[in-house]
């Protein structure tokens, strides 16, 4: 039954990119909305003034107390489940939804057809895969958008004036935790590696929240054949009758898989007589960049699109039309026979592992805020590819120590500075270590906030430093 918001007391937990739209939508539906927010800074006060002008009550600096009479909480995805607000809600029997759950409940509310969701999660590669998927769906002539954790509001997509045939939805583990009734048409978990464990409490809880994306899938649960944990989540999911498990692999695909044969992306899942037949989808060279982890992203996107009935030609055309975002294994320039590549988006070890695997001989620029990560496994796997390493940032010692243990022959430059100007020196030191044919790779394996506003600014600084080399 649709939830009737008219006159209901709804508390929105958190302002920001999800809280403000949620408060506006709920107010428009006739709910009596109170917003609570931990912070009381200038930005929060400006957002509060905007909402209060509409008649929404806002409490700044107090995100712990459950407002009297609350019948529903809609929370920003980043609010941890152990916050006192949610403890009080549980004790009072008040349900807690995230903005994704709210969007799911509002689909088709005005009598319009509710667009199916093709959903993507994973530790790394979500945004790229969703953007590839949207490009493929558009190539098939479908009205679509890339939405969710990608920065485009799902609430806007389901309540706005534009109608869609299907949505390509990126979902984080946080969003999935707060979306109990979500039921996608088809979904994929790209990979699983330890991340956000401070929020979830354990790897098991993190994986379980990721696995929620498969619950109730109608057509296909797409998984990574090289990552058994993703297949295990499919096995554990309660799906609709007839929903299929579909794997993707960088090798030759078995029946019910997509994979790669002689430089061709092929489908042995959505074809007649998949025991004997395969459908060519695209060439590896159609994927930009054609690094192994990005080929995996393309196969996952293709699997979801094929589950929705998209033709092989549209898969090819969509992949050819796709342009990756900046700072995602982006080639900046060649200087004196050395390639310089910006993968500032590689903010954890899992993403950096994939980035390092894409090149044969690397001068690695790494470091920043480790977020509790360890680097022994990463360094062990990449040691044979490393020509040298240049370390920056607050937690660079952790990487230096891992290099000393597992790659003692690799020359290391440890830059004992954390100002933004360190990037120019890092690139100059990397140039000194590199030889023609090498790749200087910024793949920090760490967050950026010790030195830069975000990973975009870090990547911009790297690119500018490279341009100064070639000037």
N, C-alpha and C positions, 0 to 999 in steps of 0.2 A: 504494500500500500504506500502511495506517496506520502511523504512527511508534510504535514500542514504547519507552516511557519507562522501563520497569522496569529498575532498576540502572544507567541511563545517567547519566553525569556531565554535568549541565547547569549552565551559569553564567548567572545572571540579572544583567544590567547595569542597575543603578539601582534604587533603592527608589521610594517615591512611589505615585501612584495606579494605575500599571500594574505596577510591579515586585513589590509585595507580593502582589497577587492571583495574578500569574504564578508566583511562588515557591510559594505555597500549593497551587495547582492541580498544579504539577509534582511537588511533594513527595507529594501525595495519589495521584499516578499511579505512585509508586514510584521516581521519579528521585532521584539523589543531587545535591542542589541546593547550589550556592554562590552567594551574592549578593555582588557587588562594587559599591561606591558611592563616588563621589568625595568627598562630604561626610561630615563627622563631627560634626554638630550635635545638638542635643537631640532634635529630631524624628526624625532618622535613628537615634539610639541607641534611642529608644523602639520604632521599627519593628523594629530589629535584635533587641531583646530578645523581641519577640513571635514573630519567626520562629525564633530560637534555641531557644525553648521547645518548638517543634515538631520540632526536630532539623535545622533548616537552618543551614548555615554562613554567616556574614556577615562580610565584610571591609570595614570602613569606612575611608575616606581613601585607598583605593587602587583606582581604577577603570581603571588602565592595564595591569595585569599579568594575563595569561591564566593562570587556575589550571591546574595540572598535571592532565592527564587529561581536560580538557574535550572533550566530543563535540558539544556544541551550545551556542550562545549565544542567549538570548532577551533582547532589549534593550528598554529604554524608548524610545519613539519619538523623544524629543528628543536622544538621543545622536548626535553628528555622525559621519558615515561615516569621517572621517579620524582618529578617535581611535586611539591606539596599540593599544588592546585589539583593535580590529577588524583592524588591520594584522597583528598577531600571529596572529589567527584565520585570516585569509586565507592567510598563509604556512604555517600548520599544516593547512590544508584543513578547517577547522571551519566549518560553516554558521552563518549569523546570521539569526535570525528576529526580527520584532517581535511584540508581544502580539496584533496583529491576525492575523498569520500563524499563531500558536499557536491562536487561537480558530478560525480557518478549518479547521485540521487536526483540531480536536477536535469539530467538528460531527457529530452523530449517532453519537458514539463508543459510547454505551450502548445502541445498537440503536433509539434513537428516530429519527423522521424529522428530517432536517436541514432546518431552515427556510431557504428562499431568502433572499438578501440583495438589497435594493434600495439601491444605494450612491450617495452624494452627496459630491462634493468641489468645490473652486473657491476662489478667493482670498477672496471674500466671499459671505455669504448661506447658508452650509452649515447652520448650526444651525437657522435659521428654516425652511429648506426641508425638513429632516429632520423637524422638529416638525409642519409642515403635512402632510407625507406620512404620518406616524404617525396624525394626526387623521383623514385621509381613509381610511386602512386600517381604523381602528377604526369609522368610520361605515359601512364595508362589512361589519361584523360579523366582521372577522378578528382573531385573537389576534396582537398585535404589540407592539413597543416601539421607542422611539428610542434608539439605542445608538451606541457608538464614541467619537469625539472629543468628543461632546456631554457626556461625563462619566459616562454609565452604561456600566459595563464590558461589553465584548463577551464576555469570558471568563465573567462571571457569567451572561450570557444563554444561552451555549451549554452551560454545565456545570451550571446551576442546575436546580431542580426544575420550574420553569414551562416549559411547551411553547408554542411559537409557530408560527403559520402562515407568517409572513414577518417579516423584520426591516428596519427603516428605519435605515440605517447611515451615520453621518457619518465621513468619513475625511480626515485631514490629509495633506499631502504627505509629512510625516515617516513617518506610518504606512504609506502606500503604498510608500515606498522600501523598507521592511523586510517587505513582504508579496508575495513573488514568485509564490505559487501561487494567490492570490485570484482567483476567477472568479464574478462577480456574475450574478444573473438579468438585471438591467438596471442602468444607471448613468448619471449625469450629471456633467459638468464645467460648473458654472454660469458661470464667467468665469475669465479669466487676466490677472493684472497682477503686476508685480514685487513679490515679498514673500519674506521668509526667504532672501534670496540669500546671506547670510553662511553659512547652513547648507548650501545646495545648491551654492554655488560659481558658478552662472550661471543666467540666465533659462532657457536651454535645458535644463539639468538639472532645474530646478524644474518646467518644463512636462512634461518626460518622466516625472517621478515622478507628477504629476497624471494623466497619460495612462494610467498603469498600471491605473487603475480600469476602463478599457474592455476590457482584455485578457480574452478568453474569454467576453465577454457572450453570453447565450443569446438574448435577445428584442429588446432595444432599447438603443442607445447614444444618449442624449438630449444634445443640444448647444444652445448659444446661437447663434442665427442672426445676432445682432448682434456676435458675437465670433468672427471667423474662426479664431482659434487653437484654439478648442474643436472646431470642425468638422475642422480639420486633424488633431487627435488621434484623432478617430473614423476618419478615412481611414487613419491609420497603424496602427490597432489590428488585432490578429489575433483575430477573433471567430468564434463558431460559425456554421456554415452557416445562413443564413436570418435572422440577426440584422439588424435594421433600424436605419438612421440616422434619428432623429426630431428635428426642430428645434423650438425655441420662439421666438416673436417678439412684440414689443409691437404689431406691425402686423397687417394682415390675413394669415392664414396661407396658404401654398402647400400643395399636397398633401404629406402626410407631415410636417406641422407642426401645432403648437398656437399659437394667437394670439388677438388681440382684434379684435372687429368690433362697432362701435356699443355699446361698454360691456359686451360679453358675451365671456367666455372661451370659445373654441370649439376643437374638436378635428377636424382633417382628417387625422389619422394612423391612429387606431384605429377607423375606420368603414368600412362597405362602400362601394365605389366612391368613394374619396377624391378622385377627379378632379372629382366633381360634388357630393358631399355633405359636410356638416359637422354635428357634434353640439354643441349648446349644453351647456356644463358649469356655468357659474356667472356671476353678474354681477360686474363690477369692485367694486361696493359690498359684495360678500360677503367681500372680502379686507381684513384689518385689519393695518396701515393701507394704503389703496389708493395708495401711492406707486409710481412706475414700477418701481423695482428690486424692490419687494415683489410686484408683479403678475408680474414675471419669475420670482421664487421660486415663486409659486403655480402658474404654468404648468409649471415644471420638476417640481414635486411631482405635479401632475396627470398629466404625461407618464409618470412612473414608475408611478403607480398604474394608469393605463390599460393600460400594458404588462403589468401583473399581472392584468388582466381586471376591474378595478373599474368599477362603473357610473358614469354621469354624475351620477346623483342622489347617490351617495356622495361624489363629488368636491365637489359643492356643499355637502352637509351637513358634510363634514369641514372645508372652508374656513370655513364659518360658525361652527363650533365652536372654531376655533383662536384662541387668545389669545397674542399675541407676548410674549416675555420682556421684562423691564424693560430700559431703557437702549438699546432698539433703535427709534429714531425714535418715541419715546413722547411723546404730548402730555401735558404736565404741568398747564398751566393757561392761561387767558386772563386777562390783566391790562390793563385800560384799552384794550381792543381789540387787544392784541398777543398772539399765540400764543407760548408757550414750549415748545420741543420738546427732549427729551433723547435724543441719539443718541451717548452716550458710547462705545458699542461701535464707533463709527467710528474705529478706531485706525490706519488707513492711508489713503492718498490715494484709493485706489479706492473704498473704502466711503464716504468723505466726498464724493466726486464724485456718487455716487448720492443721497446725502442732500441735498446742495445742489440737485440737479436736481428735487427734489420740491416746492420752494417758489418763489414768484415774487419776493418782496422780503424779504431776509434781513439780520439783524444776526448775524454769525457769531462765535461764541466758539470759539477754536481754540488749539492749542499743546500742548506736552508734550515727550516724547522722540521725535525724528524717526526714529530707527532707520535713518539713512542716506538717508531719502527726500528728494526735491526737490519743490517746490511750484509751479513755473512753469506747468505744464500745468493743474493743478487750478485755480489762480487765473484763468488765461486763460479757461477754460470757464465759470467762475462769475461773472466780473466784472460782467456786466450785472444780475445778481440781487442784488448786495451793496449794502445800505443803509449798512453799516458793519461794522467788525471789532474785536473785543476779543481781545487776544492774551495768553496766560498760558504759564507753563512754561519749561523750560530752553532749548528750541530755538526759541522764538517768533521770534527774529531772522530765521530762515530764511523764515518765512511773511511777516514784515514786509517783507523785501527783495523777495520775489516780488510782494507787493501793490504796492510802490513801482514795480516794473518794469511790471506789467501792468494795474494798476487804480489809478493815482495819484490819481484823483478820489475814491476811497472813503476816508472818514475812519477812522483807525485809532487805537485806544487800546492802548498797550503797557504792560502792568502789570509793572513790574520787581520782581516778588516771586514766589516759588515755594512759599510756605507754603499750607496748605490753606485758610486764611481768604481767600485771593485769589479764590476762586470767588464769594463774596458780593459783593465789589467788582466782579468781572467782570459779574455779572448786573445790578448797579446801573448800571454804565456802559452796558451794552447797552440797558437801559430808557431811559436818557437819549438814546440814538441812535435808538431805534425810534419809528415812527409807527403810528397805528391801521391795521390790515390787514397789518402786517409780521409776520414770524416771527423770534423770537430762537432761534437754533439752536446747541445745543452739539453740534458734530461735529468733534472735535479734530484729526483726521488724524494723531494721534500717540499713542504709548503714554502711560500715566498714572503710571508708577512714580517719576517725579521729584517728584511732589506727593502722590500717593495710593497706597494699597495695590494697587488694581486699578481697572479702568474702572467697576465697580459702585459703588465708593466715590466716584469722581468724579461719576458720575451722581446719586448720592444727595445729594452736596453741592450740585449744581446745583438739584435739585428742592427742597431745603430753602431755598436762597436765593430761589427763585421764590415759595415759600409765604410767606416773610418780606415780599416785595414786596406781596403781596395781603392781608397781615394788617391 
